[in-house]
């Protein structure tokens, strides 16, 4: 029976209320009857919901956290004696390998294409980054030999054909899917998610200068140094660049409240060219669509194909101000078409691009690992 199966989700890198980890996976498994705990660095002001926390200390220094946080995570996890350990960070691969025995299962949840991402980071010279990526690939291959793999993106199957796609589709919320939007006189552009240069910080900071009536809002953690750089770039138009996550984590409830507001013209994702992102179907696409917003995004071939399929947005060169301005003006001049784009996207999310379908794949995997047959779900 599910209630006898002890599950420990583990992260040392993500916020404990990370939507994919806490609100989707942990909450879904808890509702299904599994005994779920989340081991994570938990700020003292974090409110515990239905899923209890096993708290880890939060290290301000990234390298100390990588070393000491990982060691602490191993010993805390070992004490739990879980039937399933579900890890969410690459630095926990050795921990998962050490925890694996004949009586339990370990799942590695791959959120990002880490190998490609390492090469693109600017921390070291490119040859050093390539070396680190090569070492990571070997460590990952060794540690995951006895693990189950869950993939957050379809294209990860190219690297991990043995993995199971549990995609990061949104949780349906009637307060968002039921909004009747009007795009007449709309002047707001909305971005949600962490704010970094490889996620378009420079391109988004340039938007207020394109049109003096645009209000650009970014909801997501933005390092204070980057926020200062973006404001400086915006110059005289800084007052219309709103960074709602400057130096702080933005909780899901605050982002959902932003989606529910009126006055949005489009959801935006103007990312610069990047091998890391050009194959991804961004989670924010689905969230914008669920909220009934058309999308303005970069003209990557994958993203263009996505917009063509669902007819829910406009692709532009992220560094071409004229193309971006034309897209904005099109939505303004044809508010009924903007509304139709939003409704087409919303319908696609309601019908099949939502967490409900992915939730079943997750629970089916857990049931298979624990030998639970269909109909054996009662906790009695």
LORO-523563 format. One record per residue (C-alpha): x, y, z; residue in three letters. Coordinates in steps of 0.05 Angstrom, whole numbers, padded with zeros to 5 digits, always signed. Example, Ala and Ser with C-alpha at 12.3 -4.5 7.8 and 13.67 -1.06 7.14 Angstrom:
BEGIN
+00246-00090+00156ALA;+00273-00021+00143SER;
This chain:
BEGIN
+00000+00000+00000UNK;+00024+00070-00015UNK;+00021+00096+00056UNK;+00074+00046+00078UNK;+00124+00072+00027UNK;+00171+00125+00055UNK;+00194+00176+00003UNK;+00248+00228+00012UNK;+00255+00283-00040UNK;+00323+00318-00035UNK;+00351+00384-00058UNK;+00409+00427-00034UNK;+00404+00476-00092UNK;+00330+00493-00102UNK;+00284+00533-00058UNK;+00243+00486-00014UNK;+00179+00513-00047UNK;+00205+00503-00118UNK;+00141+00492-00158UNK;+00164+00429-00193UNK;+00191+00396-00130UNK;+00142+00418-00076UNK;+00076+00438-00108UNK;+00076+00387-00164UNK;+00115+00324-00147UNK;+00115+00323-00071UNK;+00043+00347-00065UNK;+00019+00298-00118UNK;+00052+00239-00085UNK;+00026+00260-00017UNK;-00045+00263-00044UNK;-00035+00195-00076UNK;-00022+00167-00007UNK;+00054+00162-00004UNK;+00092+00182+00059UNK;+00131+00241+00031UNK;+00183+00286+00063UNK;+00226+00340+00030UNK;+00298+00349+00052UNK;+00320+00419+00033UNK;+00351+00484+00059UNK;+00290+00515+00092UNK;+00288+00589+00112UNK;+00258+00600+00180UNK;+00198+00638+00152UNK;+00177+00582+00105UNK;+00108+00557+00121UNK;+00101+00481+00120UNK;+00042+00454+00081UNK;+00018+00382+00075UNK;+00089+00358+00059UNK;+00136+00362+00118UNK;+00208+00387+00113UNK;+00272+00355+00137UNK;+00311+00421+00141UNK;+00383+00432+00119UNK;+00425+00493+00136UNK;+00430+00546+00082UNK;+00501+00565+00062UNK;+00514+00635+00036UNK;+00578+00611+00002UNK;+00563+00567-00059UNK;+00626+00525-00051UNK;+00615+00513+00023UNK;+00545+00492+00007UNK;+00569+00445-00047UNK;+00616+00411+00001UNK;+00585+00414+00071UNK;+00513+00417+00048UNK;+00521+00354+00007UNK;+00554+00316+00064UNK;+00500+00338+00112UNK;+00447+00317+00062UNK;+00476+00247+00058UNK;+00476+00235+00133UNK;+00406+00265+00143UNK;+00379+00224+00085UNK;+00411+00159+00110UNK;+00376+00167+00177UNK;+00309+00170+00141UNK;+00317+00099+00115UNK;+00270+00116+00057UNK;+00243+00067+00007UNK;+00252+00118-00049UNK;+00303+00174-00052UNK;+00285+00226-00105UNK;+00344+00274-00118UNK;+00338+00339-00156UNK;+00409+00366-00162UNK;+00471+00342-00198UNK;+00514+00351-00136UNK;+00471+00298-00102UNK;+00490+00244-00152UNK;+00545+00216-00106UNK;+00496+00219-00048UNK;+00445+00180-00087UNK;+00498+00129-00107UNK;+00517+00120-00034UNK;+00445+00114-00011UNK;+00426+00061-00062UNK;+00420-00010-00037UNK;+00381-00073-00053UNK;+00321-00051-00011UNK;+00308+00018-00039UNK;+00304+00059-00104UNK;+00337+00123-00124UNK;+00308+00171-00175UNK;+00348+00226-00208UNK;+00303+00282-00232UNK;+00339+00320-00289UNK;+00314+00392-00289UNK;+00367+00419-00337UNK;+00415+00398-00391UNK;+00473+00406-00342UNK;+00528+00384-00389UNK;+00510+00438-00440UNK;+00496+00489-00386UNK;+00565+00480-00354UNK;+00598+00497-00420UNK;+00557+00561-00427UNK;+00571+00587-00357UNK;+00621+00644-00353UNK;+00655+00625-00288UNK;+00718+00597-00321UNK;+00751+00597-00389UNK;+00718+00555-00442UNK;+00770+00498-00442UNK;+00762+00492-00366UNK;+00686+00491-00373UNK;+00691+00437-00426UNK;+00735+00396-00380UNK;+00686+00404-00322UNK;+00628+00384-00368UNK;+00666+00322-00391UNK;+00681+00302-00319UNK;+00608+00314-00299UNK;+00584+00270-00356UNK;+00628+00212-00333UNK;+00608+00220-00260UNK;+00534+00223-00280UNK;+00540+00160-00323UNK;+00573+00122-00266UNK;+00526+00145-00211UNK;+00461+00135-00249UNK;+00473+00063-00270UNK;+00426+00038-00216UNK;+00380+00098-00214UNK;+00314+00114-00248UNK;+00315+00177-00290UNK;+00259+00229-00294UNK;+00265+00283-00348UNK;+00234+00352-00345UNK;+00242+00364-00420UNK;+00227+00321-00481UNK;+00293+00335-00515UNK;+00331+00305-00457UNK;+00311+00237-00486UNK;+00367+00249-00537UNK;+00417+00241-00481UNK;+00377+00196-00435UNK;+00335+00149-00477UNK;+00322+00106-00416UNK;+00290+00165-00379UNK;+00216+00179-00366UNK;+00190+00247-00386UNK;+00150+00280-00330UNK;+00143+00348-00361UNK;+00138+00413-00323UNK;+00068+00431-00345UNK;+00027+00478-00301UNK;-00023+00460-00248UNK;-00092+00481-00272UNK;-00121+00537-00230UNK;-00191+00561-00243UNK;-00174+00631-00218UNK;-00126+00636-00277UNK;-00159+00594-00330UNK;-00225+00629-00317UNK;-00200+00700-00329UNK;-00237+00736-00385UNK;-00181+00781-00411UNK;-00187+00846-00450UNK;-00128+00871-00490UNK;-00157+00939-00506UNK;-00108+00991-00480UNK;-00063+00938-00449UNK;+00008+00961-00438UNK;+00041+00909-00393UNK;+00093+00858-00412UNK;+00102+00801-00362UNK;+00163+00757-00349UNK;+00164+00703-00296UNK;+00224+00661-00273UNK;+00295+00674-00251UNK;+00327+00735-00283UNK;+00396+00721-00314UNK;+00433+00745-00375UNK;+00424+00678-00411UNK;+00349+00685-00398UNK;+00345+00753-00431UNK;+00360+00803-00375UNK;+00395+00850-00425UNK;+00340+00843-00478UNK;+00284+00854-00427UNK;+00318+00915-00397UNK;+00318+00947-00466UNK;+00242+00940-00475UNK;+00218+01004-00440UNK;+00259+01046-00489UNK;+00223+01016-00549UNK;+00156+01046-00530UNK;+00144+01100-00478UNK;+00077+01070-00456UNK;+00103+00999-00442UNK;+00107+00974-00370UNK;+00155+00916-00364UNK;+00148+00871-00303UNK;+00196+00814-00284UNK;+00175+00767-00228UNK;+00233+00723-00206UNK;+00298+00724-00168UNK;+00346+00775-00196UNK;+00416+00785-00164UNK;+00423+00856-00139UNK;+00485+00868-00182UNK;+00447+00847-00245UNK;+00387+00890-00224UNK;+00432+00951-00219UNK;+00461+00936-00288UNK;+00391+00929-00318UNK;+00367+00994-00288UNK;+00429+01030-00314UNK;+00415+01001-00383UNK;+00343+01025-00380UNK;+00368+01095-00364UNK;+00313+01148-00366UNK;+00261+01092-00376UNK;+00280+01056-00311UNK;+00214+01075-00279UNK;+00177+01029-00327UNK;+00224+00969-00314UNK;+00196+00934-00252UNK;+00240+00881-00220UNK;+00197+00846-00168UNK;+00250+00797-00145UNK;+00311+00841-00134UNK;+00355+00802-00086UNK;+00299+00756-00063UNK;+00262+00692-00080UNK;+00192+00705-00109UNK;+00142+00654-00082UNK;+00093+00619-00127UNK;+00033+00654-00095UNK;+00061+00722-00114UNK;+00073+00699-00186UNK;+00003+00671-00190UNK;-00024+00737-00164UNK;+00014+00773-00220UNK;-00016+00727-00272UNK;-00085+00743-00246UNK;-00077+00818-00257UNK;-00108+00854-00316UNK;-00071+00899-00364UNK;-00022+00848-00391UNK;-00009+00851-00466UNK;+00036+00789-00469UNK;+00081+00742-00433UNK;+00153+00750-00456UNK;+00215+00706-00464UNK;+00267+00743-00505UNK;+00327+00699-00494UNK;+00392+00710-00531UNK;+00418+00653-00575UNK;+00435+00594-00530UNK;+00445+00520-00544UNK;+00421+00508-00473UNK;+00352+00539-00485UNK;+00339+00534-00559UNK;+00312+00462-00554UNK;+00271+00473-00491UNK;+00197+00485-00485UNK;+00199+00536-00429UNK;+00154+00525-00369UNK;+00135+00598-00373UNK;+00104+00585-00442UNK;+00053+00539-00411UNK;+00040+00586-00353UNK;+00029+00646-00399UNK;-00018+00603-00440UNK;-00057+00578-00379UNK;-00067+00651-00359UNK;-00095+00668-00428UNK;-00035+00710-00449UNK;-00005+00711-00519UNK;+00071+00699-00520UNK;+00126+00742-00550UNK;+00190+00701-00552UNK;+00256+00690-00588UNK;+00254+00661-00658UNK;+00290+00596-00643UNK;+00266+00543-00693UNK;+00239+00499-00636UNK;+00201+00558-00606UNK;+00175+00580-00674UNK;+00148+00510-00687UNK;+00115+00511-00618UNK;+00081+00577-00632UNK;+00060+00553-00701UNK;+00030+00490-00671UNK;-00013+00525-00619UNK;-00021+00593-00654UNK;-00011+00627-00587UNK;+00046+00676-00598UNK;+00096+00715-00640UNK;+00170+00699-00649UNK;+00220+00755-00660UNK;+00295+00766-00663UNK;+00309+00783-00589UNK;+00362+00834-00609UNK;+00320+00869-00662UNK;+00281+00926-00631UNK;+00240+00938-00694UNK;+00214+00866-00695UNK;+00197+00869-00621UNK;+00162+00936-00630UNK;+00123+00908-00689UNK;+00100+00848-00648UNK;+00077+00894-00591UNK;+00041+00940-00640UNK;+00006+00881-00674UNK;-00023+00857-00608UNK;-00045+00928-00592UNK;-00076+00942-00660UNK;-00112+00875-00662UNK;-00135+00863-00590UNK;-00186+00811-00612UNK;-00130+00770-00644UNK;-00088+00778-00581UNK;-00147+00750-00542UNK;-00155+00693-00592UNK;-00081+00675-00585UNK;-00089+00674-00510UNK;-00152+00631-00514UNK;-00119+00581-00562UNK;-00061+00573-00515UNK;-00106+00567-00455UNK;-00148+00513-00489UNK;-00085+00472-00505UNK;-00063+00475-00433UNK;-00132+00456-00407UNK;-00137+00398-00455UNK;-00069+00365-00449UNK;-00010+00410-00431UNK;-00023+00408-00356UNK;+00005+00375-00294UNK;-00053+00327-00287UNK;-00027+00284-00344UNK;+00044+00285-00317UNK;+00022+00270-00246UNK;-00005+00203-00269UNK;+00062+00185-00301UNK;+00097+00201-00236UNK;+00052+00160-00192UNK;+00052+00103-00242UNK;+00129+00101-00237UNK;+00126+00100-00161UNK;+00074+00045-00162UNK;+00115+00003-00210UNK;+00178+00011-00167UNK;+00139-00012-00106UNK;+00102-00069-00139UNK;+00034-00036-00129UNK;-00018-00060-00179UNK;-00077-00020-00204UNK;-00133-00022-00152UNK;-00085-00029-00093UNK;-00088+00045-00075UNK;-00130+00041-00012UNK;-00096+00063+00052UNK;-00142+00020+00094UNK;
